[in-house]
Amino acid sequence: MIRPNIAILGATGAVGQEFIKLIEERNFPFNQLKLLASSRSAGAEITVKGQSYRVEEATSNSFTDIDIALFAGGKITKTLAPEAVKQGAIVIDNSSAFRMDKNVPLVIPEINAEDIHWHKGLIANPNCSTIIMLMALKPIYNLSRINRIIVSTYQAVSGAGKQAIDELIHECQAYLMGEQYKPQILPSASLPKHYPIAFNLIPQIDAFVEEGYTKEEMKMVNETHKILHDFQIGITATTIRVPVLRSHAESLYIETDNMLSMQQVKEALQNFPGVAVMDNPEEMIYPMPIDTSNKDEIMVGRIRPDLYCKNGINLWVSGDQIRKGAALNALQIAEYILAHNMLKNKRSI
């Protein structure tokens, strides 16, 4: 068995910690493990599979003898990813830095694993909301091409980092105590205005760009086209931050080229790896973030035909954006690389 040398960049953050948890859960094989983070986190001790590892400061020289580098995201990716590739590592990157680069495959293994084969040292992980949406839509797309998607997302605060989690908790405490709390994080810490998230919804994730859409919304549009290799799908996205700690949810309306029965749709979803159907209206069974948190599967429910378009279908989807929406998807890419002996021309044990 190939046991690669692994590096995790951003090992102390939420996605980095999820990488470590999944490596243990899935018994991912490795020879050497290097944990990397900013200078602020360097020196911390983290236990992986019963062994203690000291977190090192990430530098351009951190990737000597590394076979696979799992990047949790962050601005430093643009600088360090090319350096890691130069040193012989395959980089699987969770940031948005390279997703739309025509020379970088953008991969959800259950959907377009074949794209991994043309990588040039760097493979991009899609946006978490894109992954959750397409895991639910690809089984239907396999039955009949989807020509229209309208999606509204309901995204947990953990998608904006630990500071957003803390802000939601502190705001709730202040509100219940009748105290004032000045928001500083959402919609984004870098923006000039901030709004409370406790007992509120914020219909903005990331900055606004063309035609009144946000960066997050356009990520879902552009990434979907690239992953499915179908640039003719009409996609409208509205992304909303909600006062939930973990797991995103999405309301989806789609139109297919051919008319499909709900039985066909449900069977396709049930048979698709990584998807679970929770759909029993009579028993009030449908997926919620509380069901999907810390779970690998993307859960789908409220499956119903549209009342006005014969080829229209409505769905409700929920999934853990830190797990399948980030760390798990990246680790599955690494597993695919090992299973297909794609390290044979690189260092391997």
C-alpha positions in Angstrom: 0.0 0.0 0.0 1.2 3.5 -0.9 1.7 5.5 2.3 2.3 9.1 1.2 3.9 12.0 3.1 1.0 14.3 4.0 1.0 18.0 4.9 -2.1 19.9 6.2 -2.0 23.6 5.8 -4.3 25.4 8.3 -4.2 22.5 10.7 -5.5 24.4 13.7 -8.6 25.9 11.9 -12.0 24.3 11.6 -11.3 22.7 8.2 -7.8 21.6 9.2 -9.2 20.0 12.4 -11.8 18.2 10.3 -9.1 16.9 8.0 -7.4 15.3 11.1 -10.7 13.9 12.4 -11.4 12.3 9.0 -7.9 10.9 8.6 -8.5 9.1 11.8 -12.0 8.0 11.0 -11.3 6.8 7.5 -7.9 5.3 8.5 -6.2 7.3 5.7 -2.7 5.9 5.2 0.3 8.1 5.6 4.0 7.7 6.2 4.9 11.1 7.6 2.5 13.9 8.6 3.4 17.6 8.7 0.9 20.1 10.4 1.3 23.6 9.2 -0.3 26.9 10.3 0.4 30.6 10.7 3.2 31.8 13.0 0.5 32.6 15.6 -0.5 28.9 15.8 3.0 27.4 15.4 4.2 25.4 18.4 0.8 23.9 19.3 0.7 20.2 19.9 -2.0 18.1 18.1 -2.5 14.4 18.6 -3.2 12.3 15.4 -3.8 8.5 15.7 -2.3 8.5 19.1 0.9 10.4 18.2 1.7 14.0 19.1 2.7 16.4 16.3 4.0 19.9 16.7 2.4 22.5 14.4 5.1 24.2 12.3 4.9 27.7 10.7 4.0 27.4 7.0 6.7 28.7 4.7 7.7 28.3 1.1 10.1 25.5 2.2 7.6 23.5 4.1 6.8 21.0 1.3 10.1 19.2 0.7 9.3 15.4 0.6 5.6 16.0 0.7 3.4 13.9 -1.6 0.0 15.3 -0.9 -0.7 18.7 0.6 -4.2 19.4 1.9 -4.8 23.1 2.0 -7.6 24.2 4.3 -7.9 27.6 2.6 -6.9 31.2 3.3 -5.1 34.0 1.5 -1.7 32.3 1.9 -2.8 29.6 -0.6 -2.0 31.8 -3.6 1.6 32.0 -2.5 2.3 28.6 -1.0 0.3 26.3 -3.4 2.6 27.0 -6.4 5.6 26.5 -4.2 4.3 23.2 -2.9 3.7 22.0 -6.5 7.2 23.0 -7.5 8.6 20.8 -4.7 6.7 17.8 -6.0 3.5 17.8 -3.9 0.0 17.4 -5.3 -2.0 20.2 -3.7 -5.7 19.8 -2.9 -6.9 23.3 -2.2 -10.0 24.3 -0.4 -9.7 28.0 -1.1 -11.3 29.8 -4.1 -7.9 30.9 -5.5 -7.6 28.5 -8.3 -11.2 27.1 -8.8 -11.8 28.9 -12.1 -8.3 28.5 -13.5 -8.7 26.5 -16.7 -5.5 24.5 -15.9 -6.9 23.4 -12.5 -9.5 20.6 -12.2 -12.4 21.5 -9.9 -13.6 18.2 -8.5 -16.4 16.5 -6.6 -15.3 12.8 -6.7 -18.8 11.3 -7.0 -19.5 13.6 -10.0 -16.3 14.3 -12.0 -13.5 12.3 -10.6 -12.2 11.7 -14.1 -11.0 15.4 -14.1 -8.4 14.5 -11.5 -6.4 12.7 -14.2 -5.5 15.9 -16.0 -4.2 17.8 -13.0 -0.9 19.6 -13.2 -0.1 19.4 -9.5 -3.0 21.4 -8.2 -6.7 20.3 -7.7 -9.4 22.6 -6.4 -12.1 21.8 -4.0 -15.4 23.6 -4.9 -17.3 26.0 -2.7 -19.2 24.2 0.1 -22.7 25.4 -1.2 -21.8 24.2 -4.7 -20.8 20.7 -3.5 -24.0 20.4 -1.4 -26.2 21.5 -4.3 -24.5 19.3 -7.0 -24.5 16.2 -4.9 -28.3 16.4 -4.9 -28.6 17.5 -8.6 -26.1 15.2 -10.4 -28.3 12.0 -9.9 -31.2 13.9 -11.6 -28.9 15.3 -14.3 -27.9 11.7 -15.1 -31.6 11.0 -15.8 -32.2 14.1 -17.8 -30.1 17.2 -18.4 -31.0 20.1 -16.1 -31.4 23.4 -18.0 -32.5 25.7 -15.2 -31.6 26.0 -11.5 -32.9 28.5 -8.9 -31.3 28.0 -5.5 -31.6 29.8 -2.2 -29.1 28.8 0.4 -29.4 29.0 4.2 -25.8 29.0 5.4 -24.5 28.4 8.9 -22.3 30.9 10.6 -19.4 28.4 10.8 -19.0 29.0 7.1 -17.6 32.4 8.0 -15.1 31.1 10.6 -14.8 30.8 14.3 -15.3 34.5 14.9 -18.8 34.3 13.3 -19.6 31.3 15.6 -18.5 33.3 18.6 -20.5 36.4 17.5 -23.7 34.4 17.1 -23.3 32.9 20.6 -22.4 36.3 22.2 -25.3 38.1 20.4 -27.8 35.5 21.7 -26.5 35.8 25.2 -26.6 39.6 25.0 -30.1 39.6 23.5 -31.5 37.3 26.2 -29.9 39.4 28.9 -31.4 42.6 27.4 -27.9 43.9 26.6 -26.5 45.6 23.5 -24.0 43.9 21.3 -22.2 45.6 18.5 -21.7 43.2 15.5 -18.3 43.1 13.9 -18.1 40.1 11.7 -21.1 39.5 9.4 -21.8 39.7 6.5 -18.0 39.8 6.3 -15.4 41.2 8.7 -13.7 43.1 5.7 -16.9 44.9 4.8 -17.7 48.4 6.1 -21.0 47.6 7.7 -22.0 44.7 10.0 -25.4 43.3 11.0 -26.5 41.1 13.9 -27.1 37.4 13.0 -28.8 36.3 16.2 -32.6 36.0 15.6 -31.9 37.5 12.1 -31.1 36.5 8.5 -28.5 38.3 6.3 -29.1 38.1 2.6 -25.5 38.7 1.7 -22.5 36.4 1.8 -19.3 38.0 0.6 -19.1 41.2 -1.4 -21.5 42.3 -4.2 -20.2 42.0 -7.7 -21.9 42.3 -11.1 -25.7 42.8 -11.6 -26.3 42.9 -7.8 -25.1 39.3 -7.1 -22.6 38.4 -4.5 -19.3 36.6 -5.0 -20.7 33.5 -3.2 -23.7 33.5 -5.6 -21.5 33.7 -8.6 -19.2 31.0 -7.3 -22.2 28.6 -7.4 -23.0 29.6 -11.0 -19.5 29.4 -12.4 -18.4 26.4 -10.5 -21.5 24.4 -11.5 -20.9 25.1 -15.1 -17.2 24.0 -14.8 -17.9 20.8 -12.8 -20.7 19.6 -15.0 -18.9 20.7 -18.2 -22.2 22.3 -19.2 -22.0 26.1 -19.6 -25.6 26.5 -20.9 -27.5 25.8 -17.6 -29.4 28.9 -16.4 -28.6 29.4 -12.7 -29.9 31.9 -10.3 -28.5 31.8 -6.7 -29.4 33.8 -3.6 -27.2 33.1 -0.6 -28.4 33.8 2.9 -26.5 33.6 6.3 -28.7 32.2 9.0 -28.3 31.8 12.8 -27.3 28.2 12.7 -24.0 27.0 14.0 -23.2 24.1 11.6 -24.6 22.7 8.3 -26.0 24.5 5.3 -29.4 24.0 3.8 -30.7 24.9 0.3 -34.0 25.2 -1.4 -33.8 24.1 -5.1 -36.0 24.5 -8.1 -34.9 22.9 -11.3 -36.2 22.3 -14.8 -35.2 19.2 -16.8 -35.2 18.7 -20.5 -37.4 15.6 -20.1 -40.3 15.1 -17.7 -39.4 12.8 -14.8 -41.6 11.1 -12.2 -40.9 11.7 -8.5 -40.3 8.0 -8.2 -37.5 8.2 -10.8 -36.0 11.1 -8.9 -36.1 9.5 -5.5 -34.6 6.2 -6.8 -31.8 8.1 -8.5 -31.0 10.0 -5.3 -31.2 6.9 -3.2 -28.7 5.0 -5.4 -26.2 7.9 -5.6 -23.1 7.5 -3.4 -23.0 10.1 -0.7 -26.6 11.0 -0.8 -29.4 10.0 1.6 -33.1 10.6 1.1 -35.2 11.9 4.0 -38.6 12.4 2.5 -41.8 11.5 4.3 -44.1 14.4 4.6 -46.8 12.4 6.3 -44.4 11.6 9.2 -42.9 15.2 9.0 -39.5 13.7 8.0 -37.2 16.0 6.1 -33.5 16.9 6.4 -32.4 19.7 8.8 -29.0 21.1 9.8 -29.4 19.3 13.1 -29.6 16.0 11.2 -26.6 16.6 8.9 -24.1 18.1 11.2 -21.0 15.8 11.5 -22.5 13.5 8.9 -20.8 12.5 5.6 -24.0 12.3 3.5 -25.9 15.1 1.8 -29.6 14.7 2.7 -32.5 15.4 0.4 -36.2 15.8 1.1 -39.3 17.8 0.2 -39.1 16.2 -3.2 -42.1 17.3 -5.2 -43.2 18.3 -8.7 -43.7 21.9 -9.6 -47.4 22.8 -9.9 -46.9 25.0 -13.0 -44.1 23.6 -15.0 -44.3 19.9 -16.1 -40.6 19.5 -16.1 -40.1 21.4 -12.8 -38.9 19.8 -9.6 -38.5 21.2 -6.1 -36.1 19.9 -3.5 -34.8 20.7 0.0 -31.2 19.8 0.7 -28.9 19.9 3.8 -25.3 19.0 4.3 -22.4 19.6 6.6 -20.3 22.3 4.9 -17.2 21.7 7.0 -17.3 17.9 6.2 -18.5 17.1 2.7 -18.5 20.7 1.8 -14.8 21.0 2.5 -12.6 18.5 4.3 -14.2 15.2 3.3 -14.4 16.2 -0.4 -10.7 17.0 -0.4 -9.8 13.8 1.4 -11.8 11.8 -1.0 -9.8 13.4 -3.8 -6.6 12.2 -2.0 -8.1 8.7 -1.6 -8.8 8.6 -5.4 -5.3 9.6 -6.2 -4.0 6.7 -4.0 -6.5 4.2 -5.4 -5.5 5.0 -9.0 -1.7 5.0 -8.3 -1.4 8.6 -9.3 1.7 9.1 -7.1 3.7 6.5 -9.0 5.9 9.2 -10.7 6.3 11.0 -7.4 7.8 10.1 -4.0 5.9 7.2 -2.5 6.5 4.6 0.2 
